[in-house]
Amino acid sequence: MADPALCPSDEASAPDGAVSVELERILVDGMRLRLGHRGPLAGAARGTVVVLTGRAEFIEKYEETIGELATEGFAVAVFDWRGQGGSDRFLDRRHRGHVVRIEDYLADLAAVLEHLERRRLPRPFLMLGHSMGGHVGLRYLRLEPERFAGAVLSAPMLGIRLPMPAAIAHAICTVAIRLGAAHCYAPGQGDFHPERLAREFHRLTSCEMRFQDLCRRLERMPELALGGVTYGWLAASLRSIALLRQPGFVEAITTPVLVCQAGRERIVSNRAMTEITRRLPRGRLLVLPEARHELLRERDPIRQQFLKAFGAFADEVTRRR
């Protein structure tokens, strides 16, 4: 991994009423990542929440959450992973969700944290990782257990709900990659289209208002849209999930971790999430029975339950520092 080099800043623009963040770009392995950060709304910061977004997400999708965290006294940092959002894409066909290996995302996170250190964002750091971001975050904690005071993972991708056993899916991906199709869509995947997104509504959230907000954002900023996953992305993810399941792997993670699970989950595996959480030395599980996958895009009562749990956990782990 090359040292991140600061690239020219983007303009920190946002829709009316949105929370502004300072946007800039850092260079990692020759790819420009888009990074946003801001301080607390008032007073001294309680620390910095580093938001690790899910697959196909982007900074603007978290504006509501950023505002709430800033109001509660936190500085906040959030970035777009390589290959999605406003960061550089791998392929000319930019809708294809692709990565060569999950370790590339780990390089993104390491570079972002180094940049935040140089920027002297307030310590301690707290992780807030959603779905794929939660998976990458847990992998990072295995490497650097002391970097974060604690981690809150929202529906982390510790297993994927597939129409076939994971071993068969991985075998299909392996054959496809050997035949030169790593950049091709996996079965059932395709380019982004509003109608395709609309069909995902009930799997993602029960809050129509926040779902329509997402649709409007992508209509205004189509360059942020991402479609389905490639054989390469799926193979990389299944390899990384298998690594998490190896005996002794997550047992070496000493960071306090709160895993928040959606009771009506239809995208990631709750069974895998529960099993891995039990193996974490300082892990605990919170089940939100009525929630769907996107806990921070849910109805207000569900979101408030999640944010209350986040606040209590943050207080607990920062008091120990």
N, C-alpha and C positions, 0 to 999 in steps of 0.2 A: 504494500500500500504506500502510495506516495504521500508526502506531507500535504495537507490541504492548503491550497493557495486561495487567497481571497480574490474573487472576481468582482467586476463592477456591480454595485448594488442595483436591485430592481427598485422601482418606485413603490413605496408602501401605500398602495391604493386599496380601497375596500369599498363595498357597497354602502349606501346610506345606512347609518345606524349600526354598522359593524364595528367590531373592536379592531383598532389598527395594530399592526405589528411591523417591526422593522424587517424588511426583506433583503436578503443578500444571497450571494452564491459562493459556494466553496468548491474547489476542484479536488476530486478523489478518483484516483486511477484513470485520469483523463476525462472523467465525466463531471459535468457541472450539476451540483445538487442545490436545490432551492431551500433556503433556511429562513425561518421567521422567529423573532423573539421580541419580548416586551417585558417591562418591569411590572411590579404590582400597581394597583390603582392608586394607593396612597400608603405612605409610611415605609418602614423598613421591611424588606422581604423576609418571609418565613423560609425561603429556599427557592429552588427552581424546579418546576415540574417539566420534565422532558417527555413530550408526547410522541409516541411511536405509532404512526397511523397504520391502518390495515391495508390490504391489497386494494389497489384501484382508488385509494383515497387521496386527499390533497389538503393543503393547509387551510384553505377557506372553509372547508367542511367543519372545522373545529372552532370557528369564530365564537359561537355561543359558549362553548366550554372554556375557551381562553378567557373570555370576559368574566365568567364566574370564578375561575381560579385567580385572576388578577384582583377581583373584588375581595376574595378571601385572603389576600396578602401575598400571593405567590408571584414570582417571576415565571414566565412560561417560554419554552422553546419547542418548536415543532418544525419538521422538515419533510420534504418529499423524497422517498426512496428513489434510487436510480431506476429508470425505466417507467416512471409514473409521475402524475401531477405535472408540476412545472419544471421538474428536473429533466436532464437529457434522457432520451429514449434510446434503446438498443437498435431498433429496427426502423427501416424506412416506413414500413407499415406500422405506424405508431400506436395503433389500437391493441396490438398484441402484447399481452402481459407476459414478459419473459425475464428470466434470470438464468445464469449459468449454474450458480451454486449459492446456497444461503450464506455462505461465508462472505460473498460480495456485499450482502446487506450488513453483515457484521463490520466490514470495513467502512461502510457508510456511517454507521453509528459511532464507531471509534473516532472517525475524523470529525464528526459533528461535536462530540464531547470534547475533543482537544480544542476545537475552535471556541466552544463555550467557555472553557477554562481560560483561554487567552483573552477572551472578552470579559473575564472576571464576573460572570453571572453568579449570583449569590448561592452559596452552599447552605445546607446540603442539597444534593440532587435527589429528586424523587422521580421514579419511572411511572408513566401511565401508558400502557401498551394495549392496543386493541387488535384482536384477531391475529393476522400475520405479524403485526408489530409486537404483540405479546410473545409470539413464538421466538422472534429474533431477540427480543429483550431477555427471555429466559436463557437462550444460548449465550448471550453476552454476560449474564451474571455468572455463568459457569467459568468464564475467563477472568472476570474482574468483579468478584463478589463484594468488594469494599467501595466500589465507585458510586453506588447508590445507597442511600440510607434505607430505602425500601422500594418495593415495586407493587403497583396495583395493575393487574392484568384483566382486561375486559374481554370475555369470551375468547381467550387465546386459542390459536390454531395449534393445538397439541395432538390433533387427529383431524382428519377430513372425512366428512360423510360422502361416501362414494357409492355408485350403483353396483360395485363389485368389491371383493376383498382387496386390500391395499397391495398385497403381494402380486396379484394379477395385474392391477393397474400399473405397478412399477415395471413389471415384465413387459407390458405393452409399450410403455414409454421408452424402455431401454432399446427395444427392437426399432422403434420409430427413430430414435436418435442415431442409432447405428446406420440406418438407411438415409441419414441426412435430413430428417424432418424435425430436428430440435426446435426450429423457429415456427413450425406449423401449429395451428390450433389443435389442442386435444379434442377428442370427440365431444360433441355437444357445445363447444365453445365457438365464439365468433366475434366480429367487430361490435363496438358499442353502437347501440341504437336506442332511442328513447323508449320504443315499444318493448325492447328486451329488458330494459331497466324497469319499466312499469310492471312486468311480470314477476319481478323480484320483490315487490313491495311487501307482501305478507311474510316473506322469509326474513326480511331485514328488520322490520319495526311494525308496531301497531299504531304509530303516530303518523297520520296522513299529513298533518301540517308540516312536520319536519321532513317527511319524504318529498313533498311537493317543493319544499325549499331546496332540497338537493337537485331536483329536476330543473328548477329555474336557474340554479347556479351553472349547471352543465349546459343549459341552453345559452346562457350569457357568455360562458367561457368554454366552448367546445374543445379547445386545445388541452383541457385538463382531463378529458374523458379517456377511459381505458376500457378495452373489451375483455374478452375471456383470456384464459391462460394457454400457454404453449405446452407441448410435450416436455420441453426443457424445464419450464417453471414447475410443472407437476412432479417431474422426476426429482428435481432438487429438493422440493418440499417433502416428498415422501422419504427421501434419504435422511433428511434432517430430523423428521419425526421419529424415524427408526433409531437415530442416534440418541434422542431424548429418552427412549424407552430402554436403552441398554442399562444393565445393572450398574449402579454406582454413579451414573452420570448426573442426574438431578440431585442425588444425595450429597454431592459435593457443593451444592449451592447454599451458602450460609446466609445470604441476604433475606430479610423478612419479605414474604411474598403473600399478597392477598389476591386470590383468584376469584373473579366474579363470573358466575355462570348464569346464562339465560335459561329459564325453565322450559321455554318453547323454542329451543335451538333447533335449526334445521340445516346449518351450514357446516359447523365444526362438530367434533365428537365430544359430547359431555362425558361419556364414559372414560375416554382417554384423559380428559381434563381432571376428572375426579381421581383417577388412579395416580396420575403424576403429582397432583397436589398432595396426596397422602404421603408420597415419598419425599417431599421437600422437608428438610429438617425444621424450617421455620415457616412452613406454608400453612395457609388456612383457606377454606372455601366458603364463599357466600353465594347462595342460590337465590336468584330473583325469579320467583315462580311464574309470573305473568310476562316476563320480558322475552323479547326475541333478540336476534343476534346483535344488533347495534344498540347497546345499552345507553350510550350517550345521545342517541337519536330517538329515544323512546318517549312515551307520554310522561308528563311532568311528575306524577307520583313515583314512577319507576326511576326516572333520572334522579330525583331528589333522594331516593333511597341509596342509589349508587354514590352520589356526591357526598351524602352524609357519612357513608362507610369510608369513602376516600379521606374525608377530613379527619375522622377519628383515627384512622390508620396513620395518616401523616403526623398527627399530634403524638401518637405513641412512638413511632420510630425516630422522630426528630428529638424527642426528649432524651433519648438514650445517647445522643451525640454530645 
